[in-house]
Amino acid sequence: MTDLDQFRAETRAWLEANCPPEMRRPMQSDKDANWGGRRAQFQPGQKEWMDAMASRGWTVPDWPAEYGGGGLSPAEAKILREEMALLGCRNPLHSFGISMLGPALLKYGTEAQKLEHLPKIVRGEIRWCQGYSEPNAGSDLAGLQTSAEDKGDHFLVNGQKVWTSYADEADWIFCLVRTDKSVKQAGISFLLFDMESPGVSTRPILLISGYSPFCETFFDNVQVPKENLVGDLNKGWDVAKYLLGHEREMISGMGLEDGADTLAGTAVRSIGVDGSGRLADPLLRAQIALFDVRAAAFSAMSERFLDELKAGRAHPAQPSMMKYYGTELNKARHELLMAARGSDALEWESDASHHGAAARDWLRTKGNSIEGGTTEIQLNIIAKRILELPA
């Protein structure tokens, strides 16, 4: 038995012993995801599962152990993902701290910042939100105007952000601010601060899904300590671009099955099977088969990209390719889920439909092609940086 075989056997045994039964059931909606944080309200099994995984650093298995991570090699982290999938284990912790801020801190943060923030992210103690987009700075993010004025021992932040996901539930924010108004990209800095700081307020934005995960966020003379500056002053654009690559990688993961009910299972329950045991609707059966082929190809590409990323061989524009295709897959999956459920999928309120989870999730996917950089922006990046087409 090789070392990796031994690791796989031990990992499987540990997961079987420690993953609560509730955390092996498919998620029914986004409401089943655990985001941690100071105000978290846990469903049965969620906190036990998060704490157990965090105790081994396995909420972020490939982060260095000195910052609370698992310290696993790429091969070991891959085995952990595979064994969790085989047992049907849910992700123990969803976190913008894991998928976006953490990698940026590992690259640009001071040692004090890493020691202060990364272990709390691993343990799910702090929930983060992202302060990037503004009313007049969306695709042209570098046009942002939220200002941070140097006041000696602190910055004084004033301005507004928009589409701030879960800002009303977050504990801290990583925020782009303007520290030099005479230049564009070269006048932006990257700050961290507590959402309970005096002068911070949020207002949810109601979406077509009926939910309000996005918010408007306002800063009125918010004092931010100087030690919360990540990277150099006026060099925040470098941090922002690096973080965006990880955000796009995170969004691309929406294209993969996430423990929620499968397409085929939903369709069989709704439509039934024919005499041969196949889905009774041949057209939908073909559409699901085509989707499954595309999803399998995307999954293989995702694994390859992750291996290249960990080895430092990934193309800088690969996250754009992943984000684009993952977005399209996620939209296609929810279209097919709606088709499989038929008219029942349009029901919006009852407990039987989990308060319209299917329809609300389908409507939510329309934002996938906007958030993290629009589809048009991603295709432009792919054309220029990967295909090397002329401008």
N, C-alpha and C positions, 0 to 999 in steps of 0.2 A: 504494500500500500504506500503510495506516495504521500508527501506532506499535504498536497492539495486534497487527495482522497480522504486523508484523516480529518482535514479541516471540514470537508463536506459532511462527513459522518457526524462529527461533533456538532456542527451547525444545525443539521437536521434534527438531532436529538434535543438540542437546546430549544429550538423553535417549537417543537412538538410539546415540550414541557412548559414553555413560558408564554406562548401566544394564547390569550383567552379565546374561548369558543366564539364569543361575539365578534372578535376581530378576524375571524375566518369566514364570515358571511359577506356576500357581495354588498357593496354600498348601494343604497337605493337612490341617493341623490347627493349633491354637493354638501348637503346639511350633515351628512355622515362623516365628513372629513374633520380630523382633529388638527386645529391650528395652534393649540397651546396658548400661552400668554397669561398675564396677571389676572384677567377676568374670564378665563376659560370655564365653560360649563361642560363637563365631560359626560358622555354617554357611557353606559355600562361597559367596562373593559378597556375604555380608551386610555385612562390615566395609567392603569396597571401596565398596559402594553407599551406606552410611551416610556414610562419610567424603567421598565425592564430593558428595553432596547437602548435607552440612553445610558444605563449603567455600564454597558459594554461599548458605548460610543457608536452604536450601530444605527442611530437615527441619521448619522452622517459618517458612514463606515470608512470612507477614504480620506477624511480629514486627519491631520496629525494628532497623535494621542496627547501631546502636551497641551492641546487646546480643547480637549474633551472628546475628540473624534475617535474612531475605531482603529486608525492606523493600519488599515488593511491594504494589502497590495491590490492592484487592479484585478488580478485573477481571483483573489479571495472575495473582493467586493462583488464580482460577477457571480461567484458561487452563492453568496448570500442572497442576491436578487433572484437567482434561479430557485433556490430552496424555498424562499418566501412565496414565490409564484406557485410552486408545486403544492404547497400547503394552503394556498389561498389567503395568505396573511396580508392584511391591509397595511398600507403605508402608516407607520406609527405616528408620523408628524409631518404635516404640510407646513411649509414655512418659506416666506420670502427671504428670511435670514439665511436659510440653507441654500436656496436656489439662486439668490442674487447677491445679497450683501456679503455673505461669508466668503465666497471666492474673491470678491474685491478687497476685503480686509486682509485675506491671506497674501494678496499680491502687493497692496498699497498701504496697509495699516501699520502703525507702529506696534512694537511688542506690547506696550501697555494696552493699546486698543484691542489687540488680539486676545490678550488674557482677560480683559474686561468683558468683551462681548461674545466671543465665540463659544465658550463653555455654556453660557446662558442660552444661546441659540440651540446648541446640541440638546440641552435638557428641556427645551420648550418653555422656558420661563418668561421669555420676552417675545411678543408678537410684533413684527415690523411691517411698515408700509413704505411705499415708494413715492417720493415727491419729485416727479419729473415734469409731466405735462402741465401746461398753463392754458388759460382761455385763448391766448394768442400765440402759443408756442406748442404745437402738436407735432406734426411731421417736421417742422422747422424748430426742433427742440432747442437749438442754440440761440434762438431768439428770446429765450426766457428772460423775465424782468424781475422776479423775486430777488430782493436785494439783501445783502448781509454787510452792514457797515461796521468797520473796525472801531471798537471802542476801548482798545487797550488790552484788557484781560478777557474780553468777550466780543462776540459779534451780535449786532442788533438786526434781527431778521424781520422784514416786512414784505408782504405780497400775498399771492394766491396761487394754489395749485388746483387742478381739476382732474377728474377720473382717477382719484387716489383710491385704489382698491382697498376696502376694509379699513379706511382711515378711522372710522368711528369705533372700531373694535381694536385698533392697534395700540401698542404701548410706546413704541419709538418709531421714528421716521428717518430714512436716509434721503437727503434732500439736495437738489442742485440749486445753487444760489449764485447771483451775480455779485462779484466782488470788484469788478473793474468794468465800468460802463463805456470805456473808450474803445473796446475791442469786443469781438463776438465770442468764438469758442475759447479764446485765450483769456477771457475775463470771468470764467465760471469756476466755482469751488464746490466741494462735496462735503456736506456737514451731516452730523448725526445729532438728534436731540429727542428728548422725552416729549411725548404728545400731551403730557399733563403740565408742561411748562406754561406759565401765565402768558396769555396772548394767543394760544393755539385754539382754534375752533373748527368744527367740521359740520357739514350739512349733506345728508345722503341725497343721491340722485336716483329717482325712480326710473327703472328701465322697462322695456316692453315685456320682459319676463314677469313683471310684477314684483321683482326683488330690487333691493337697493345696495348692491355690493360696492358701487362706486360712490365717491363723495367729492364735494368741493371742500377744500381745506384752506383756512385763512390764517395768516400770521400777522399779528399786530404788536410790534415792538417786543419780539421774543428774544430773550437773552440766551445765547448759546456759548458755552465755555470754549476757549480757544483750543483746548486739547481734543475737542470733538471734530476738528478738521482732519479729513482723511486725505492723504497725499499732500502735495505742496499747494500753497495758495495760488489761485488762478490756474491750476492744473487739473481741475475737477473734470474737465472734458475727457481726459485720458481714463480716469476712473469710470466715468459714465459709459464710455464706449465699451470698456471691458465688461462692465456689469450687464450691458444690453445683450452682449453675446450669450451670457448665461441665462438671461431672461428669455431670449428666443429659444434656447435649448429647452428651458422649462416648458414654454408654451407648446413646443413641438411634441412633448410627451402626451399632450391631450389626444394625439392621433392614435395612441396605443390603448388597448383595453386596460382599465384601471381598477379591476376588481368589481366593477358594476356588472349588471346582468348582460349576457352576451346577446348579440344580434340573433343568432340561430335559436337560442333558448326562448327568447321573447317571441320570435315569429312562430315557433312550434306551438307554444301555449295559446297564442292568439288565433292562429289559422288552422292548426292541426296538420296531420300528415296524410299522404295518399296510401294506396294499397302496398306500395313498395317501402313505406316508412320514410319517404322523403317529404319535405315541406310541400304542402298541397298547392301552393301558388308557384307555378314554374317560373314566372317572370321575376318575382321577388327572390326566389331561390337562386336564380342566375346572378341577380344583382348582389346578393349577399356573398356568393362564391367569389365574384370579382373583387368585392371589397376585402374579403379575407386574404386573397392573394396579394393585393396591394398593401394590406396591413402587415403581412408577413415579410414582404420585401422591405417595408419601412422599418420594421423591428430589426431586421438584419443590418440595415444601413445605420440604425441608431447605435447598435452594439459596436459596429466598426468605428463610427465616429467617436464614441466614448473611449474606445481603446486608443485611437489616434490622439484624442485630446489629452488623455492621461500620459501618453508618451511624448507629448509636445510636438506632434507631427500634423496636427489638424490645420487645415486651411482657415485663415481668419474669417472667411465668408461662409464657412460651412453652417454656422448657426442660422443664417438666413435661409439656406436651402432646407434645413430641418424644420425651421419655423413655418415656412410656406407650406411644405407638404403635410406636416402634422396638422396644421390648421385645416387644410382641405379635407384630410381624412376625418377629423373630428366632426366637421360639418356634415360630411357624407354619412357617417355612422348615425348621427342623430336624425338625419332625414330618413334613413332606413328604419330606425327604431320607431319613428312616427308612422311610417307606412305599415310596419308589421303590426302595430296596435290598432290600426284602422281608426274608425270614428271614436273609439274609446280614448285615443290619445289626445283628443281635443278637450276632454273633461278637465276642469280647472281647480275644483275646490275640495273634493271628497277625500276622506281618509283612504279609500280604496285605491285612489290614484296617487297617494302621498302628496295630496294638495297640488295636483297637476305637475308633478316633477318632470315627466317626459316632455310636456309642452314647454315648460319654463326652461328646461335645460336646452331644448332645441332652439328656442329664441335666444338664449344666452350665447350660443355658438356664433351668432352673427357678429359678435364683437371680436371673435378670434382673429379675423382678418384685418382688424384695426389696431388692437392693443399690441404693444411691443414692437411697433413699426408696421405700417400698413402693408398689405400684400403688394401694392405697387412699388413701395420702397424696397421690399425684399427682392422682387424680380429685377429691379434696377441694379441692386448689389450683385445678384447672381450673374446678370448679363455682363457687368463690367469686371467683377473681380474673379469669377470662375470661368465664364465662357470667353472673357477678354474681347467682347464685342466693341466696336468703335462707339464713342459717345454720340 
